[in-house]
Amino acid sequence: MRANITLALSKLTVYRLLALLRNVIQMFTGNALFASSPFTVAQMEAKHEEYDAAIAAANEGGPAQRKHRDKVTAEVMDMLRIQADYVRSVCNGDAAKLATSGFTLAKRPEPIEEVGISGNVVARNSSKPNTVKISWGKAVGGRMSRLEVTDTDPNLPSTVWTTVGITSRHSMEVGDRELYKAYYFRVIALGKTTEGKPSDVVIGRAA
């Protein structure tokens, strides 16, 4: 997967923007990879000094000084955007090269994990009254399991499944069941970002 850098300049305070410009200057200095950048290190240094002075003047001055600071802020943002576009074109998605630019690497989205189906689902009587014990096997990619139950025909499209609980274990006891009544159970494996398909349905009865 190709890497990228992130800017989000409008979210940065003037001090963080100044720090970003300083970081880019430091990383560009002596870096042959970016020798032909649109702005030279000397030009960025001059803009950094101007921006630093404008921020200090705005803190102690009035509307005119703040207006000037805002003008220089826009100029710094434009400079950084242009430099960032140049960096992207030179690095062509190479994370190692991008990391030498002084810009922040964009977070890569985590790949969607495929989660398997829980197998070997078994319903047994529990030693506890009015309770059914359900156990199942581990599913590929599963971190947790959700146990669901219904007391109607699971093949009907109108059937509603109710979550009994979510667990990291591979068994669960379900209490408060009517004696000898048929309950239908299924298990759904849960991954970090996705979930698997429901397991085979098993019938359990409390005794």
N, C-alpha and C positions, 0 to 999 in steps of 0.2 A: 504494500500500500504506500502510495506517495505521501511524503510528509509535507507540511506547510508551516508557515509562520502566522501568528495572529497579531493584530494590532489593537483594535478596540480603543483607538486614541481618544475618542470623545468621552470615554469613561474615566480617563486618567486625570488626576489633579495636575496642576501646573508643575508641582515638584516631582511627581512621578514621570511626567512627560520630559522634564529636564533630565532626570536620571536615565531615562531610556535613551535620550539623545547622547548622553555621556557614554553609556554602555556601547552604543553602536560605534561611536568614535573610537573607543578603546579597541573594539574587535576589528574594525576596519584598518586600524593603524598597522602597517607592515603586512597586511593580509593580501597576498598576491592574487587570491581568488577574486577579490573585488577591486582590482587596480583600475578598472575602467568605469567605476561608478559615476552616475550623473553628477554627484556632488563630491568634491575632494574632501579629504580629512581636514584640510585647512579651512575650507568653506564651512564645514560643520562645526569646527572649533569656533570660528567667528560668530556663527549663529548661536552657539551655546553661550558664549560670553554676552552677547546682546540680550539673549533671553534671561539669563541669570540677573543681569542688571535691571531689566524691565520688571521682573518679578519683585525685586527688592524695592524699586522705586514705587511700584503700585502699592506695596504694603505700607509705605510711609506717606504716599501722596494722595491726590484726589482723583476725580473722574478722568482727567486728561491722562494721568499716568496709568490708570487701569485700562483705559481705551487703548493706549499704546501696548500694554502687556497683552491684551486680547489680540491685537493685530499681529504681534510677534508669535503668539501662540498658534494662530492660524498658519503662519509661515513655517513654523517648526513642524506642524502636522503635515503640511504639504511636502516638506522636505523628507520626512520619514516615510510617507506613503510612496513617494517616488523611489527612494532607496529600497524600500521593501519590495516593490515590483521588480526592481533590478535584481535583487537578491533571489527572488523566486525564479526569474528567467535563467540566471546563472546556475543555480543549484538544481533545478529541474526535479524537485521532489526528493533530493538526497538529504536525509536527516542529519548526517554527519557534517555536511557542508553548511546547511542552514544553521546549525548550532554554533558556527563560528561567526555569525553575522551580528550578534548582539541583540537580535530580535527574539521574542519568546516563541518557542515551538508550539504549534497548535496541538491540543490533545487529540489523539486519534480515537475514533469511536471503537468501542470494544466489539469484536465480532459476535454476531448472534450465535449463541450456542444451540445446537440441536440436542433435544432431550428425548431419551427413549421412553419406552412404555414399561411400567412396573409389571413384572411377571410373578408367577407362583402365588397369586392372591388366594388366601385360604381363610375361611370363617370357621371358628370353633366355639364350643361352649366355654364359658369362663367359670372359674370357681366361685365368682361373685354372682349373687342373684340378679336376674333381669339384665344380664350383661353378655355381650358377644365380643369375642376377641378376634380381631382381623390381623393377619400378618401377610407380608409380601416381600418380594425380592427387590434388590437394588436396580434402578434404571440408569442407563448410561447418561452421564451429564446431570443426573439428579442430585440436588443438594438437600432438598426437603421433599416431603410428600403431603398431599392433601387427600384426606379420606372423606368420601361423600356417601350419602345414604338416601334411599327413597323407599317408601312402602307401597308404591304402585308399580305396575308393569313397566320395566325399564325400556321395553321396546316401543312404548307409546310415545309419539312426538310431544304430547302434552306433559310428560313426566317431568317433575321438578326435582332436581338433586339438591340436597342440603349438605353443607360442609359440616362435618363432625369435628374436625380439628386439623391442624397442620403440625407436623413433627419431623424431626431429623432422624427418628428411629424408624424401624421397619415393622412396627406392630402398634396396635392401639386397641384399648378396650372401650367399648361403647355401652354405657349403662342406660338405665331408665327405658328399657325395651319391654314391650308386652310379652308375656310368656307365650312361647310357641308360635308367635306371629312371624310371618316371613318378612325379612328386611333384605334389601338388595344393596350391596356395597361395591364401590369401585375406588380405585386409587389413581391419582394424577401426580406424576413426578414433576417437581418444580426445579428449574435451573436458575442461574443467576439473573438472566434477563427474559427467559421464555419458559414455557411449560410444555410437557409432553401430552400425548393423547391419552384419554382414559383407558384404564386397564380393562381386562375382561371382568364381567360382573359376576359376583358370587352371592349366594343366598345364605343368610345367617339367621338363626333362631335362638332366642334366649330360653334357657331351661331353669 
